[in-house]
């Protein structure tokens, strides 16, 4: 996509850095874990000392970053690298731009508040999530009613309990209700939606402690807002150095609207803040 090519080129130019953008295979033609495996294999290959040297990359200054689905993959890759003894190069930082991080609760306050927002509505996000795992419409139907998680996996809701993980200003007048469990058949057929490689927010605290300094951007007018905010809360509790930028006037996809100086000011402002953070921390 032209907008992402521009984002990658601006990042490279501003930081005088090598940027690798992975052309991973997409849903709905391909399903999880193909996308994760694509980006992880590229990352693991690139982190070899011989490859880093070939491209003139300082092994002490490597970052993974992504927005939306890319933020999901960047977070999952950062977690997986901690478990991979074959990878000797450590990430210096990670940057997650309005990331999608969990599949369990698709009725968070941000989903309710922004359910009809342009670019990414609640129904479209539910469709994206379900098609990430299968073309079977039964999963989308269950996700639409927020009844896709079986009772056996109910313990995972502690990692997405917005009543404990969101600040009061984002809870607003929303009232937390206990999850309504679904049939175990869907989870048995499509276990990916319970996998931290697809939903990094489901990782236990012990898996978060070794993560590098992290930048998270969340936007007020975005169904995925609460995913990023809850991850920020959990990373902070795990002792991960964190910068959480919340844009009150931001919306999902804001950073791709920066192809010319006349584009939306919020996109240019958030792009500048993101690049400034990378410049200061890499």
C-alpha positions in Angstrom: 0.0 0.0 0.0 1.3 3.4 -1.0 0.6 4.9 2.5 2.7 2.3 4.2 5.5 2.6 1.7 5.5 6.3 2.5 5.5 5.7 6.3 8.4 3.3 6.0 10.4 5.7 3.8 9.7 8.6 6.1 10.9 6.5 9.1 14.0 5.5 7.3 14.8 9.0 6.1 14.1 10.7 9.5 16.1 8.2 11.5 18.8 7.4 8.8 17.8 3.8 9.5 17.3 0.5 7.7 13.6 -0.3 7.6 12.3 -3.8 6.7 8.6 -4.0 5.8 7.3 -7.5 5.7 5.0 -8.5 2.9 3.3 -11.2 4.9 0.4 -13.2 3.6 -3.0 -11.8 4.3 -6.4 -13.0 5.5 -8.9 -14.1 4.4 -7.0 -16.2 1.9 -4.5 -17.3 4.6 -5.3 -17.9 8.3 -3.4 -17.7 11.5 -0.6 -18.6 12.2 0.6 -18.0 8.7 0.9 -14.2 9.2 2.8 -14.6 12.5 5.1 -17.2 11.0 5.8 -15.0 8.0 6.9 -12.0 10.1 8.7 -14.0 12.7 10.7 -15.9 10.1 11.8 -12.7 8.5 12.6 -11.1 11.8 14.6 -14.1 12.9 16.5 -14.2 9.6 17.3 -10.5 9.7 18.6 -10.6 13.3 21.4 -12.9 12.3 24.7 -11.1 12.9 25.8 -11.7 9.3 22.6 -10.2 7.9 22.7 -7.2 10.2 26.3 -6.6 9.1 25.4 -6.9 5.4 22.8 -4.1 5.8 25.0 -2.0 8.1 22.6 -2.3 11.1 23.9 -1.8 14.6 22.7 -4.9 16.5 22.3 -2.8 19.7 19.8 -0.6 18.0 17.0 -2.8 16.6 13.3 -2.1 16.9 10.1 -3.9 15.9 7.1 -1.6 15.1 3.7 -1.8 13.5 0.3 -0.2 13.4 -3.1 -1.9 13.8 -2.6 -5.5 12.6 1.1 -4.8 12.3 1.1 -3.7 15.9 -0.4 -7.0 16.8 2.3 -8.8 14.9 5.1 -6.6 16.3 3.9 -7.3 19.9 3.7 -11.0 19.2 7.2 -11.1 17.7 8.7 -9.3 20.6 7.2 -11.8 23.0 8.3 -14.8 21.0 11.8 -13.6 20.7 12.2 -13.8 24.4 11.5 -17.5 24.3 13.8 -18.2 21.3 17.2 -19.3 22.5 18.5 -19.3 18.9 18.2 -15.5 18.6 21.1 -13.7 20.2 20.3 -10.2 19.1 18.0 -8.4 21.6 15.5 -5.8 20.6 16.3 -2.3 22.0 12.7 -1.1 21.7 9.2 -1.9 20.3 6.6 0.6 19.0 2.9 -0.3 18.8 0.6 2.1 16.9 -3.1 1.6 17.8 -2.5 -2.2 18.0 -5.1 -5.0 18.0 -4.1 -7.1 20.9 -6.9 -9.3 22.1 -9.8 -11.4 20.8 -11.6 -12.3 24.0 -13.8 -9.3 24.7 -15.1 -7.5 21.6 -17.5 -5.3 23.6 -15.0 -3.2 25.5 -16.0 0.4 26.2 -14.0 1.5 23.2 -15.9 -1.0 21.0 -19.2 0.4 22.3 -18.2 4.0 22.1 -16.7 3.8 18.6 -18.9 1.0 17.1 -19.9 3.1 14.1 -16.7 5.0 13.5 -15.4 5.4 9.9 -12.4 3.4 8.8 -12.7 0.7 11.5 -16.2 0.0 12.9 -17.0 -2.7 15.5 -18.6 -4.9 12.9 -15.6 -4.6 10.6 -13.1 -5.4 13.4 -15.2 -8.5 14.3 -15.0 -9.5 10.7 -11.3 -9.0 10.5 -10.7 -11.0 13.7 -12.9 -13.9 12.6 -11.4 -14.1 9.1 -7.9 -14.1 10.7 -8.7 -17.6 12.0 -11.3 -19.0 9.6 -13.8 -18.4 6.8 -16.4 -20.2 8.8 -19.2 -17.7 9.5 -20.1 -19.3 12.8 -17.1 -17.8 14.5 -18.0 -14.3 13.3 -21.5 -14.8 14.6 -20.2 -15.9 18.0 -17.7 -13.0 18.1 -20.5 -10.5 17.1 -22.4 -11.5 20.2 -19.3 -11.8 22.3 -20.0 -15.4 23.1 -17.1 -17.2 21.5 -14.9 -18.1 24.5 -15.7 -21.4 26.3 -15.8 -21.6 30.1 -12.7 -23.7 30.1 -10.7 -20.7 29.1 -12.5 -18.3 31.4 -9.3 -17.6 33.4 -7.9 -15.7 30.4 -10.4 -12.9 31.0 -8.2 -11.6 33.9 -5.8 -10.3 31.2 -8.6 -8.3 29.5 -10.7 -7.2 32.5 -11.2 -3.6 31.6 -12.7 -2.8 35.0 -9.3 -3.3 36.5 -7.0 -2.3 33.6 -8.6 0.9 32.3 -8.3 4.3 34.0 -11.6 5.8 35.2 -11.8 8.4 32.4 -12.1 5.7 29.8 -14.6 3.6 31.8 -17.0 6.5 31.6 -20.5 5.2 32.4 -19.9 1.6 31.2 -20.6 -1.2 33.6 -18.5 -4.3 33.6 -20.4 -7.6 33.3 -19.0 -11.1 33.7 -18.3 -12.8 30.4 -21.0 -15.0 28.8 -19.3 -18.2 27.7 -19.8 -19.9 24.4 -19.6 -23.4 22.9 -16.2 -25.2 23.3 -16.6 -26.5 19.7 -15.4 -23.2 18.1 -12.4 -23.0 20.3 -11.6 -26.6 19.5 -11.8 -26.0 15.8 -10.1 -22.6 15.8 -7.8 -22.4 18.9 -5.9 -19.5 17.4 -8.1 -16.9 19.0 -6.9 -18.1 22.4 -3.2 -18.0 21.4 -1.0 -15.2 22.6 0.7 -15.1 19.2 -2.6 -13.9 17.9 -3.7 -12.0 21.0 -0.5 -10.7 22.8 -2.6 -9.3 25.7 -3.2 -12.8 26.8 0.5 -13.4 27.7 1.1 -14.0 31.5 3.0 -11.3 33.4 6.1 -13.5 33.5 6.2 -13.4 29.7 6.0 -9.6 29.7 8.8 -8.8 32.1 11.7 -9.2 29.7 10.2 -7.0 27.0 12.2 -3.9 25.8 11.2 -0.3 26.3 7.9 0.2 24.6 6.0 3.0 22.9 2.2 2.6 22.6 0.0 5.0 20.7 -3.8 4.9 21.4 -6.5 7.0 19.9 -9.7 8.1 21.6 -11.9 7.5 18.5 -10.8 3.9 17.9 -12.4 0.5 18.7 -8.9 -0.7 19.5 -8.2 2.0 22.0 -8.7 -0.1 25.1 -6.5 -3.0 23.8 -3.6 -0.6 23.8 -4.4 1.0 27.1 -4.8 -2.3 28.8 -1.5 -3.5 27.4 0.2 -0.3 28.6 -1.3 -1.0 32.1 0.0 -4.5 32.1 3.5 -3.7 30.8 3.8 -0.9 33.4 2.9 -3.4 36.1 5.4 -5.9 34.8 8.2 -3.3 35.1 8.6 -2.6 31.4 9.8 1.0 30.6 6.8 2.5 28.8 5.8 5.6 26.9 2.0 5.6 26.4 0.8 8.4 24.1 -3.0 8.8 24.0 -4.4 11.1 21.3 -7.8 12.6 22.4 -8.4 13.8 18.9 -6.9 10.6 17.2 -8.7 7.9 15.2 -7.7 4.6 13.8 -5.4 4.9 10.9 -4.4 8.5 11.6 -0.8 8.0 10.6 -1.5 6.9 7.1 -3.1 10.2 6.3 0.2 12.0 5.9 1.0 11.9 2.2 1.0 15.6 1.8 1.4 18.7 4.1 -2.3 19.5 3.6 -3.5 16.2 5.1 -5.0 15.9 8.5 -2.9 17.8 11.2 -3.5 15.0 13.8 -1.7 12.5 11.5 1.3 14.7 11.1 1.5 15.5 14.8 1.3 11.8 15.8 3.8 10.9 13.2 6.2 13.5 14.5 5.8 12.3 18.1 6.3 8.7 17.1 9.5 9.4 15.1 10.8 11.7 17.9 10.4 8.8 20.4 12.3 6.4 18.1 15.0 9.0 17.6 15.4 9.4 21.4 15.3 5.7 22.3 17.2 4.0 19.4 
